[in-house]
Structure formats: C-alpha cells, structure tokens
Amino acid sequence: MAWEWRFEKADGTAAEPTAAPGDFGTQGDAESWIGELWPELLAEGIDQVSLFEDGVKIYGPMSLHGAEG
C-alpha cells in the first residue's frame, strides 16, 4: 500500500511543496509527516491537503489553516 498527500490551494487547484515527500508506507507515517511539516507547507502557499491510499481518497481536503490554532 502506498499513502500519499495531495496538496491544494484554497480554491482546489493543485499545488506542489518545495520538497514533495513522495509515498509513505503507512497512514501513520503520512499523518506524522503532515503533523510536523504543516507550518512550512502553509508558508509555501498550500492551503489544504487530501490523503490517498493507492489512489483512493481516504479523507480531505483538510485545511492547514485550522491547525494554526
């Protein structure tokens, strides 16, 4: 199984971070990565993300702005 994030602007258009992470081996790995790097992604202009497993959307879009707290 391959887990991956898809990155978007607020209007739903695709966006790519400077350092795209590629695929993750587990959902936990993917979620840990986003949990650590969301501030950098937000600073790069990425507003929301969706998580996919083998091309199937698991959830999202999830706003990175809500994580600002």
N, C-alpha and C positions, 0 to 999 in steps of 0.2 A: 504494500500500500504506500502511496505517495501523498503526502499532505503538502498543500501549498497555499500561500496567501495571494490574493489578487488585490491590487491597490487602485484606488479611485479618487478623483476629485469629488467635491460635494455634489456636482451635477451628474455624477455617474460615469464620466469619461475616464478612460484608463490613465493611470499614472504609473511611473516606474521610479522606485527609490534609487539613489546613487549606488547603493550596494544591495542588489536584489539577492535574497537569501537562497533561492532555489527550492528544492523539495526537502521535506522533513520526513523522518522515519515514523514518527508518531504524532498524534494530535497534541499530546502534552509538550513535545519539543517545539511544535509550531506555536502553541499558545505561550510557552515560556519566552520564546524569541520576541513575539509581539509585545509581551508584557514588559520586556526590558527596553525595547527599541522604539516604542510608540512616540516618545517625545521627539526623537530625531526624524522620524517619518513625518510627523506633523509639521516640524520646522521646514521640511523639504516641500511642503505643499500637498501632502497626501492627507485627505480628509477622512477616508473610510476604507475598510478592508473587508474582504469576504474570505472564508476558509473553505477550501475544496479538498476532497479526498478522491483521488483517481478521477478527477474531472467533474465530480458531482458536488454541487454546493451543499455544505453542511450547515453553515449559517452566514449571515451577513446580508446587506452591508452593515457593518458595525462602525459607528462613528468613533474616531480617535479623539474628538473634542470632548466627549463625555468623560474620558479618562483624566482630563485636566483637573477635575475635582473641585 
